Amino acid sequence: MQVRKLTLRKLSAMMREPFETSFGREELKELVLVEVETAAGAVGFGECVAMTGPFYSSETTETAWHILRSYLVPLLRDWEALTPADLRQLPERFKSIRGHQMAKAALEMALWDAFAAETRTPLHRLLGGTRSEIPVGISVGIQADIPALLRKIEGYLAQGFQRVKVKIKPGWDVDVIAAIRSEFGDIPLMADANSAYSLGDIDRLRRLDEHRLMMIEQPLAYDDVIDHVQLQQQLQTPICLDESIHSAADARKAIELGACRIINLKVGRVGGFAESLKLHDVCRDNGIGLWCGGMLETGIGRLHNIALTALPGFNLPGDTAPSARYFEEDLIDPAVSFSRPGFLAVEDLCGVAERVRRDRMERWTRVSEVVKPTEVK
Ligand SMILES: [Mg+2]
């Protein structure tokens, strides 16, 4: 497979409802989409999960566009993939560019997707997936008050979601978790702090232990591992790392130090599928819990997450909810929806292009540019 041209698009989509975390609220979803066309005419898509502002990570839609166009695409000048092993070498090709994992992932995933389309191989099979359906959890943002949160959770449980994750921050934590336990008993429950705490909050965090959470996600700084070691030693609740882990090597080091017992893998955060496969193996070999997180993706990113989650090491329910949770209409048709309550089918999809609604993509597009690896200066 050789790349003939790429189309970069910047899109805006209206969220069904604002999603609030300790970073702020997202109402209008802005994203960069990479479309790859191969010399044989196959098409692949990759969704960049960088957000408008540098809040979850330092990357933004603008930096991703710049890095993709000026630095990553030119690296494909003489690139060719004959086997999936060539796709696994992509991080090596991109390694002269430091950081910018989300930009790398968008391009890398588009290339895997195009390879699936060109070779007529289901993407989950290319990646090594073994499962035909995956369990799904729901992530619930910070609400106006506890009764509002409880009503939301009740609705999601009725829909069949296999676990509930709530966003927490100082002042919206112990009482909130206690109220959920009191209302819904022993449901699979986890909390995501998005780095809202410090080691000074250790007593407060220890009060969560009695509520038997599955995990507390990223309680301390986004770039920290060492303080998490200290916190994990004093908490019964397993710590799950999200923002701190950018590669399989980061995961190995965090595990060796004892900073976490679970990892939330986001493909965009680690630079793509190839690095995700390595990280998956590190977790499996060390008996570490693993699940696939979400970044409010459109259906394109969702289908990619589902394909990856078919791998056997993903042993906890992920965050890949049906599209309708976040969007009125999706970039793909049919949208991602439950195959039975709380589960998504891993479909034999040879790339997502056959599901993309080009009319909607055009309607959502604000800027686009066609680039050819051979012509980029
Ligand atoms: Mg998180």
Boltz pocket constraint, residues with backbone or C-beta under 6 A from the ligand:
constraints:
  - pocket:
      binder: B
      contacts: [[A, 192], [A, 194], [A, 217], [A, 218], [A, 242], [A, 243], [A, 264], [A, 293]]
      max_distance: 6.0
